[in-house]
Amino acid sequence: MTYWEAIQTLHKHFYLSGRRHKIWQANNVAKLFYYVLAVFLYAYFAWIGYTLAGLTIHDNLGGYRFIYALLPIFLFIDYLFRYTTDHRLLMHIRPYLLLPLPKHSYTDYLILRQLIVFKNVNLLFICIPFGIKTVIPELGATAMIGYTAGLYLLLLINGQFFQFTQVLTARGLLYWLIPIFTYFSIAVITIFFPSPQSYLHHCAEVGNAMIRGELWIYAVMVLLLIGMILLNRNVLEQRIRQEQYPATRSKSTKSNIKLTFFDRFNLIGEYLKIELWTILRNKSLRLIFIFNTIGIFLFSLIIAIDPESDIVKINGFIYYSFIIYGLSSLTKIMCYEGNYYECLLMQRNSVQTLLLAKYYFYTALQLVPLLTFLPIVLIGKISFWTILAYALFTAGVAYRILFQMAIYNKVTFSMQATHTGKNANTNYVQLVVTVIAILSPFPIVSLGTWWLNQPTLTNSLLSLFGISFIVTHRHWIKGISQKMKANQYEQLEGFQKSR
């Protein structure tokens, strides 16, 4: 098999694998909601570009040249946006490592997939409407070719940089210093210009070179893109090999943490140990937990030091801090347990006990944001009843919504593999449930705090709804486990096929 035949075969296999997956065939309403949301988002991007063009013309900010001054910010936003919509390598390449494929063919396909993905044109939905209103009136329609081509090349380079850092950051926390240092360095460069007009003038020179199609600027960008591709290929193949053929390490038993505290809770205590060990021993889950905790502290710090924090921002930050652990883990509930789901079915009521242990574990995690926001309570920024109300609402209503995913999740997530596993299958129901969980308290907040101006009423309703679901948690968890039992063979088939 030649190199290009291998690329075409890989593309055909992964395309068919995605089309035949159960998630593609089910959840049509959720998929329709996802597509409508995507259309709305891109339309909003186009409106931003058109509005920004009007502001630059009205305020005499340099017309089309202003977009090049904003490129460092746009590239950073593009990088962050890819993390919210992209996943770590959407294919399962383990079987292909055993085949006599041409060298680098599978890694090259992953890179090629990143180069042609539609997400590379996300920011063009802002830049092209901006260019239509600013470039065409000043330079003509033909100038849009160089304008679009130059921006697209920069987005391709940014996409390769994203894939390169995505592979590394999944393996260690220190690798996050690479994107942080890169974008921080770009931001620092603007300080060395004597004035904003000087910075805008130099950005305009680069932009005019792109629009005129000057050879040197495109040669620099193409060479930079090729360099990123070669570096990306080397790192990607090295990391995939390390995952598939890991070296065994001799671990000392002295470093093991004894979780004897949970022994007093009998079988629920054993599942609590599993839940804790899953986070401590799994690098990707541990990294997510660390970032969630850092995010909670950052939200509390913003509320504490920002003198202009309004009630909308404060309520949003508080609620998101309480629900963040659940959003990152409970939307994928039972996906990691899919690796040993048969063992759970062999024991009576084991699934119900596991769900109870998960509920107690993530309810106990509510203490982290609760204690984090206590200093803000002491300085008088918010009341203690407010954070307690959101904690009760999250542990009751929000977790009830998120636990519903235990019925719908049928895809097994690898415990360790972050690059070669099937962890990135998109479950559109997860998107719908996540949106519902995030928006669930805001009708109450809108009624009590914003319309009636009665925060006490809001806290009372949030607490009442939360306590009602907390008190009845055994009843609704039992109902979820019974529905899972009714669909156990369908779920088991899905977990087995996705391993």
SEPADREN-109108 format. One line per field, with one value per residue (C-alpha): residue in three letters; x, y, z. Coordinates in Angstrom, 1 decimal, m for minus. Layout:
<pts>
residuo <- (Ala/...)
c1 <- (X/...)
c2 <- (Y/...)
c3 <- (Z/...)
</pts>
This chain:
<pts>
residuo <- (Met/Thr/Tyr/Trp/Glu/Ala/Ile/Gln/Thr/Leu/His/Lys/His/Phe/Tyr/Leu/Ser/Gly/Arg/Arg/His/Lys/Ile/Trp/Gln/Ala/Asn/Asn/Val/Ala/Lys/Leu/Phe/Tyr/Tyr/Val/Leu/Ala/Val/Phe/Leu/Tyr/Ala/Tyr/Phe/Ala/Trp/Ile/Gly/Tyr/Thr/Leu/Ala/Gly/Leu/Thr/Ile/His/Asp/Asn/Leu/Gly/Gly/Tyr/Arg/Phe/Ile/Tyr/Ala/Leu/Leu/Pro/Ile/Phe/Leu/Phe/Ile/Asp/Tyr/Leu/Phe/Arg/Tyr/Thr/Thr/Asp/His/Arg/Leu/Leu/Met/His/Ile/Arg/Pro/Tyr/Leu/Leu/Leu/Pro/Leu/Pro/Lys/His/Ser/Tyr/Thr/Asp/Tyr/Leu/Ile/Leu/Arg/Gln/Leu/Ile/Val/Phe/Lys/Asn/Val/Asn/Leu/Leu/Phe/Ile/Cys/Ile/Pro/Phe/Gly/Ile/Lys/Thr/Val/Ile/Pro/Glu/Leu/Gly/Ala/Thr/Ala/Met/Ile/Gly/Tyr/Thr/Ala/Gly/Leu/Tyr/Leu/Leu/Leu/Leu/Ile/Asn/Gly/Gln/Phe/Phe/Gln/Phe/Thr/Gln/Val/Leu/Thr/Ala/Arg/Gly/Leu/Leu/Tyr/Trp/Leu/Ile/Pro/Ile/Phe/Thr/Tyr/Phe/Ser/Ile/Ala/Val/Ile/Thr/Ile/Phe/Phe/Pro/Ser/Pro/Gln/Ser/Tyr/Leu/His/His/Cys/Ala/Glu/Val/Gly/Asn/Ala/Met/Ile/Arg/Gly/Glu/Leu/Trp/Ile/Tyr/Ala/Val/Met/Val/Leu/Leu/Leu/Ile/Gly/Met/Ile/Leu/Leu/Asn/Arg/Asn/Val/Leu/Glu/Gln/Arg/Ile/Arg/Gln/Glu/Gln/Tyr/Pro/Ala/Thr/Arg/Ser/Lys/Ser/Thr/Lys/Ser/Asn/Ile/Lys/Leu/Thr/Phe/Phe/Asp/Arg/Phe/Asn/Leu/Ile/Gly/Glu/Tyr/Leu/Lys/Ile/Glu/Leu/Trp/Thr/Ile/Leu/Arg/Asn/Lys/Ser/Leu/Arg/Leu/Ile/Phe/Ile/Phe/Asn/Thr/Ile/Gly/Ile/Phe/Leu/Phe/Ser/Leu/Ile/Ile/Ala/Ile/Asp/Pro/Glu/Ser/Asp/Ile/Val/Lys/Ile/Asn/Gly/Phe/Ile/Tyr/Tyr/Ser/Phe/Ile/Ile/Tyr/Gly/Leu/Ser/Ser/Leu/Thr/Lys/Ile/Met/Cys/Tyr/Glu/Gly/Asn/Tyr/Tyr/Glu/Cys/Leu/Leu/Met/Gln/Arg/Asn/Ser/Val/Gln/Thr/Leu/Leu/Leu/Ala/Lys/Tyr/Tyr/Phe/Tyr/Thr/Ala/Leu/Gln/Leu/Val/Pro/Leu/Leu/Thr/Phe/Leu/Pro/Ile/Val/Leu/Ile/Gly/Lys/Ile/Ser/Phe/Trp/Thr/Ile/Leu/Ala/Tyr/Ala/Leu/Phe/Thr/Ala/Gly/Val/Ala/Tyr/Arg/Ile/Leu/Phe/Gln/Met/Ala/Ile/Tyr/Asn/Lys/Val/Thr/Phe/Ser/Met/Gln/Ala/Thr/His/Thr/Gly/Lys/Asn/Ala/Asn/Thr/Asn/Tyr/Val/Gln/Leu/Val/Val/Thr/Val/Ile/Ala/Ile/Leu/Ser/Pro/Phe/Pro/Ile/Val/Ser/Leu/Gly/Thr/Trp/Trp/Leu/Asn/Gln/Pro/Thr/Leu/Thr/Asn/Ser/Leu/Leu/Ser/Leu/Phe/Gly/Ile/Ser/Phe/Ile/Val/Thr/His/Arg/His/Trp/Ile/Lys/Gly/Ile/Ser/Gln/Lys/Met/Lys/Ala/Asn/Gln/Tyr/Glu/Gln/Leu/Glu/Gly/Phe/Gln/Lys/Ser/Arg)
c1 <- (0.0/1.4/1.5/m1.5/m3.5/m2.9/m4.1/m7.3/m8.0/m7.6/m10.0/m12.6/m12.4/m12.7/m15.6/m17.5/m16.7/m18.3/m21.3/m22.0/m21.6/m24.7/m24.4/m24.6/m27.8/m29.5/m30.4/m31.7/m33.4/m30.2/m28.2/m30.7/m30.3/m26.5/m26.7/m29.1/m26.8/m23.8/m25.6/m26.6/m23.0/m21.5/m24.2/m23.2/m19.6/m20.6/m22.5/m19.5/m17.3/m19.8/m20.3/m16.6/m16.0/m18.6/m16.9/m13.4/m14.9/m16.8/m14.0/m11.2/m9.2/m7.5/m10.2/m9.1/m5.7/m7.3/m8.0/m4.3/m3.7/m6.3/m4.7/m2.8/m6.1/m8.0/m5.4/m5.6/m9.4/m9.1/m6.8/m9.2/m12.2/m10.6/m10.3/m14.0/m15.0/m12.1/m11.1/m7.9/m7.6/m11.0/m9.9/m8.8/m5.5/m4.3/m5.1/m3.3/m0.1/0.1/m0.2/2.7/1.6/4.0/6.0/4.2/1.1/m1.3/0.3/0.2/m3.5/m4.1/m2.3/m4.0/m7.4/m6.5/m5.5/m8.8/m11.1/m13.9/m12.9/m9.9/m12.3/m14.1/m12.6/m13.0/m16.7/m15.6/m12.8/m14.6/m17.6/m15.1/m13.2/m16.3/m17.1/m13.6/m11.2/m13.5/m14.5/m10.8/m8.8/m11.3/m12.8/m9.5/m7.8/m10.1/m8.1/m4.8/m6.7/m8.5/m5.5/m3.1/m5.6/m6.3/m2.7/m2.3/m5.3/m3.7/m0.5/m2.5/m4.3/m1.0/0.3/m3.0/m2.6/1.1/0.4/m2.8/m0.7/1.9/m0.5/m2.3/0.9/2.0/1.0/4.3/3.6/0.9/3.8/4.3/1.0/1.1/4.6/3.9/0.8/2.2/5.3/3.1/1.2/4.4/5.8/3.1/4.6/7.8/6.0/6.2/2.5/m0.6/m0.4/3.1/1.8/m1.1/1.3/3.5/0.6/m0.8/2.5/2.3/m1.4/m0.7/2.1/m0.5/m3.1/m0.6/0.6/4.2/6.4/8.4/5.4/3.9/7.2/7.7/4.1/4.5/7.9/6.4/3.5/5.8/8.0/5.0/3.8/7.1/7.4/3.8/4.4/7.4/5.7/2.5/4.1/6.3/3.4/1.2/4.1/4.5/0.8/0.7/4.0/4.5/7.5/6.6/7.6/8.4/6.3/7.0/4.2/5.4/4.0/0.5/m2.2/m4.3/m8.0/m9.1/m11.4/m13.9/m14.0/m16.7/m19.1/m19.1/m19.8/m20.4/m17.0/m15.4/m17.0/m15.9/m12.3/m12.7/m14.0/m11.1/m8.4/m9.8/m9.0/m5.6/m4.3/m5.7/m3.5/m6.2/m8.8/m6.4/m5.4/m9.1/m9.7/m6.7/m7.9/m11.4/m10.1/m7.9/m10.9/m12.9/m10.2/m9.9/m13.7/m13.6/m10.6/m12.3/m15.4/m13.3/m11.1/m13.4/m15.2/m17.5/m18.8/m22.6/m25.1/m25.4/m21.6/m21.5/m24.4/m22.9/m19.5/m20.9/m23.1/m20.5/m18.0/m20.4/m21.4/m17.9/m16.9/m20.2/m20.1/m16.6/m17.3/m21.0/m21.8/m19.6/m20.9/m20.5/m18.2/m15.1/m17.1/m17.9/m14.5/m15.8/m19.6/m20.0/m18.6/m21.1/m24.0/m22.9/m23.7/m27.1/m27.8/m24.2/m25.1/m27.4/m24.6/m22.1/m24.4/m25.0/m21.2/m20.8/m23.5/m22.0/m18.5/m19.5/m21.8/m18.8/m16.8/m19.3/m17.2/m14.4/m16.2/m18.2/m15.0/m13.4/m16.2/m16.2/m13.6/m15.8/m18.7/m16.5/m15.7/m19.4/m19.4/m22.0/m24.1/m23.5/m27.1/m26.4/m23.5/m25.3/m28.4/m26.4/m24.6/m27.9/m29.4/m26.4/m26.4/m30.1/m31.5/m28.3/m27.0/m30.4/m30.2/m26.6/m27.1/m29.7/m26.7/m26.1/m29.0/m27.8/m24.1/m23.0/m19.5/m16.5/m13.7/m10.2/m8.7/m5.3/m5.2/m5.7/m4.5/m5.4/m8.7/m12.2/m12.8/m13.9/m17.2/m19.7/m22.8/m25.3/m27.5/m24.5/m24.7/m28.4/m28.1/m25.2/m27.1/m30.1/m28.0/m26.3/m29.5/m31.6/m31.3/m31.6/m35.4/m35.5/m32.7/m34.4/m37.7/m36.5/m33.3/m33.6/m37.3/m38.7/m35.4/m35.8/m32.6/m34.1/m36.8/m34.2/m32.2/m35.3/m36.5/m33.0/m32.6/m36.1/m35.7/m32.2/m33.3/m36.3/m34.0/m31.3/m33.8/m35.2/m31.9/m32.1/m35.5/m34.5/m31.1/m33.1/m35.3/m32.2/m30.7/m33.9/m34.0/m30.4/m31.3/m34.1/m31.6/m28.6/m28.0/m28.1/m25.7/m23.4/m23.3/m22.4/m19.7/m18.1/m18.1/m16.5/m13.5)
c2 <- (0.0/3.4/6.4/8.1/4.9/4.6/8.2/7.6/4.3/5.8/8.6/6.2/4.0/6.8/8.4/5.1/4.5/7.9/7.4/3.9/4.9/4.8/8.4/9.5/7.5/8.5/11.8/13.5/16.3/17.0/17.1/19.5/21.7/21.5/22.6/25.4/26.7/26.5/28.5/31.1/31.3/31.9/34.4/36.2/36.2/37.8/40.4/41.2/41.6/43.9/46.0/46.2/47.5/50.2/51.3/51.5/53.7/55.9/56.4/56.7/53.7/53.0/51.1/47.6/48.0/47.8/44.0/43.3/45.2/42.8/39.6/38.7/38.8/37.0/34.2/33.7/33.6/31.1/28.9/29.0/28.3/25.2/23.8/24.2/22.5/20.2/16.9/15.0/13.1/11.9/8.4/5.1/4.3/1.4/m1.4/0.5/0.5/m3.2/m3.0/m2.5/1.0/3.5/5.4/8.5/7.8/7.7/10.7/12.6/11.8/13.3/16.4/16.6/16.2/19.2/21.2/20.7/20.8/23.5/25.0/26.6/29.2/30.1/33.6/34.2/34.7/37.8/38.9/38.5/40.7/43.2/43.1/43.4/46.7/48.1/46.5/46.5/50.2/51.2/48.7/46.9/43.4/41.7/42.8/40.4/37.5/38.4/39.6/36.3/34.1/35.7/35.4/31.8/30.9/32.4/30.4/27.2/27.9/28.6/25.3/23.4/25.1/24.1/20.5/20.5/21.9/19.8/16.7/17.9/19.4/16.1/14.6/17.1/20.4/22.1/22.0/24.6/27.1/26.8/28.4/30.8/32.0/32.2/34.3/36.4/37.1/38.3/40.6/42.0/42.9/45.6/47.4/48.2/50.4/54.1/54.8/53.0/54.7/53.3/49.8/50.2/51.5/48.4/46.0/47.8/47.2/43.5/43.5/45.4/42.9/40.1/41.9/42.8/39.2/40.0/36.9/37.4/37.5/34.4/32.6/33.3/32.0/28.9/28.0/28.5/26.3/23.5/23.8/23.4/20.4/18.6/19.4/18.3/15.0/14.2/14.9/13.3/10.0/9.9/10.4/7.8/5.3/6.0/5.4/2.1/0.7/2.1/1.2/m0.6/1.2/m0.3/1.5/1.5/0.5/3.1/5.9/4.4/6.5/4.5/5.4/3.5/6.4/5.1/1.6/2.6/3.2/m0.4/m1.0/2.7/3.4/1.0/2.9/6.2/4.8/4.0/7.5/9.1/6.8/7.4/11.1/10.6/8.0/9.2/12.0/13.6/13.5/14.8/17.7/18.6/18.5/20.8/23.3/23.3/24.1/26.9/28.2/28.4/30.4/32.7/33.4/34.1/36.4/38.3/38.9/40.0/42.6/43.8/46.9/46.9/43.4/43.6/41.1/39.2/38.5/37.6/35.1/33.6/33.1/31.7/29.1/28.1/27.6/25.1/23.2/23.1/19.7/18.2/19.6/18.2/14.7/13.9/14.7/11.7/9.6/5.8/6.3/5.3/2.6/1.2/m0.5/m2.9/m2.5/m6.3/m6.6/m4.1/m6.1/m9.3/m7.9/m7.0/m3.2/m2.4/0.3/2.0/1.9/3.3/6.2/6.9/7.0/9.4/11.6/11.7/12.3/15.3/16.7/16.7/18.6/21.5/22.3/23.5/26.5/27.0/27.5/29.5/32.1/32.5/35.3/37.2/36.8/38.2/41.3/41.9/41.4/38.6/37.0/33.5/32.6/33.2/30.8/28.3/28.5/27.9/25.0/23.4/24.0/22.5/19.4/19.0/20.2/20.5/17.1/15.5/16.8/15.7/12.2/11.6/11.1/7.7/6.5/7.9/7.4/4.3/5.0/3.8/6.2/4.9/5.2/6.4/6.9/10.5/10.4/6.9/6.2/6.9/9.5/12.2/10.8/13.6/12.8/15.5/14.8/15.9/19.3/19.6/18.4/20.7/23.8/22.8/22.4/25.7/27.6/25.9/28.5/31.6/31.7/31.8/34.4/36.5/36.5/37.1/39.2/41.1/41.7/41.8/42.9/40.4/38.4/36.8/35.3/34.0/32.4/30.9/29.3/28.0/26.5/25.0/23.3/22.1/20.6/18.8/16.9/16.3/14.7/12.5/11.7/7.9/7.8/9.4/7.6/4.3/5.4/6.1/2.7/0.9/2.6/1.5/m2.0/m2.0/m0.9/m2.8/m5.0/m2.0/m0.1/m3.1/m3.5/0.1/0.0/m3.1/m1.9/1.4/0.0)
c3 <- (0.0/m1.0/1.2/m0.4/m0.5/3.3/3.8/1.8/3.5/6.9/6.0/4.6/7.7/10.2/8.2/8.1/11.8/12.7/10.5/11.9/15.5/17.6/18.7/15.0/14.5/17.7/19.5/16.3/18.4/20.2/17.0/15.5/18.5/18.1/14.5/15.2/17.9/15.5/12.9/15.5/16.7/13.2/12.5/15.7/14.6/11.3/13.1/15.3/12.2/10.5/13.7/14.3/10.8/11.4/14.6/12.9/10.1/12.4/14.9/12.3/13.6/10.3/8.4/7.4/9.0/12.4/12.0/11.9/15.1/16.7/15.3/18.5/20.4/17.7/17.5/21.3/21.2/18.3/20.5/23.4/21.1/19.7/23.3/23.8/20.5/19.6/21.2/21.5/18.2/17.1/16.0/17.4/15.7/17.8/15.3/12.5/14.6/14.0/10.2/7.8/6.8/5.4/8.0/9.4/7.4/10.4/12.1/8.8/8.4/11.9/10.9/7.5/9.3/11.5/8.4/6.6/9.6/9.4/12.7/10.9/9.4/12.6/12.9/9.2/9.9/11.8/9.4/6.1/6.9/8.3/5.1/2.9/4.6/4.9/2.3/m0.8/m0.6/m0.2/m2.3/m4.5/m4.6/m5.7/m2.5/m0.6/m2.1/m0.4/2.7/3.2/2.1/4.6/7.5/6.6/6.6/10.1/11.3/9.9/11.8/14.9/14.4/14.2/17.3/19.0/18.1/19.1/22.5/23.0/22.7/25.2/27.8/28.1/29.4/32.0/33.7/33.0/29.2/29.7/30.0/26.2/25.0/28.0/27.2/23.5/23.6/26.5/24.5/21.6/23.9/25.5/22.0/21.8/24.9/23.0/20.5/21.4/20.7/19.6/16.3/15.7/16.6/14.2/11.5/11.7/11.7/8.7/6.8/7.4/6.4/3.2/2.3/2.6/0.6/m2.2/m2.2/m1.5/m1.7/1.5/3.8/2.3/2.3/6.0/6.8/4.6/6.2/9.7/8.8/7.5/10.5/12.8/10.8/11.1/14.8/15.3/13.5/15.6/18.9/17.9/16.9/19.9/22.3/20.6/20.8/24.5/25.1/23.2/24.5/28.0/30.0/33.2/36.3/39.6/42.2/45.9/48.2/50.6/48.5/48.3/50.1/52.5/52.3/55.4/56.4/53.8/55.2/57.7/54.8/53.8/50.0/49.4/50.9/48.4/45.5/47.1/47.0/43.3/42.6/44.4/42.9/39.4/39.8/41.6/39.2/35.8/34.5/32.3/35.1/37.6/35.3/34.8/38.5/39.1/36.5/37.9/41.3/40.0/38.1/41.4/43.1/40.1/40.1/43.8/43.3/40.5/42.6/45.6/43.7/41.0/42.2/39.2/39.7/39.1/40.4/37.1/37.0/40.7/40.5/37.3/38.8/42.0/40.3/37.8/40.6/42.3/39.2/37.5/39.0/37.9/34.4/33.8/35.3/35.6/32.0/31.3/34.1/33.6/30.6/32.6/34.4/31.0/31.1/33.8/33.4/33.2/36.7/38.0/36.5/38.2/41.7/42.9/43.2/42.5/39.9/42.4/45.1/42.6/41.7/45.4/46.0/43.1/44.4/47.9/46.5/44.2/46.9/49.3/46.7/47.1/50.2/48.0/46.5/49.7/51.7/48.9/48.9/52.7/52.7/50.2/52.6/55.4/53.4/52.7/48.9/49.1/51.8/53.2/52.4/48.7/48.4/50.6/48.3/45.2/46.9/47.9/44.4/42.7/45.0/44.4/41.1/39.0/40.0/39.4/35.8/35.3/36.7/33.9/31.6/33.3/31.2/27.9/28.0/26.1/25.1/27.1/27.9/28.2/31.7/30.5/26.7/25.7/22.1/20.9/22.6/21.6/24.2/21.8/20.4/20.6/22.5/21.5/24.6/26.7/25.1/25.8/29.4/30.0/28.7/30.8/34.0/33.5/32.8/35.4/38.2/36.1/35.8/39.6/39.8/37.1/38.9/42.4/42.0/38.7/38.3/41.9/43.5/46.3/46.7/49.8/47.7/45.2/48.0/49.5/46.3/45.3/48.8/48.7/45.3/46.2/49.6/48.1/45.6/48.2/50.6/47.9/46.3/47.1/45.4/42.1/42.0/42.4/39.5/37.3/38.2/37.4/33.9/33.5/34.4/31.8/29.1/30.5/27.5/25.1/27.3/27.7/23.9/23.5/26.2/24.7/21.1/22.1/24.0)
</pts>
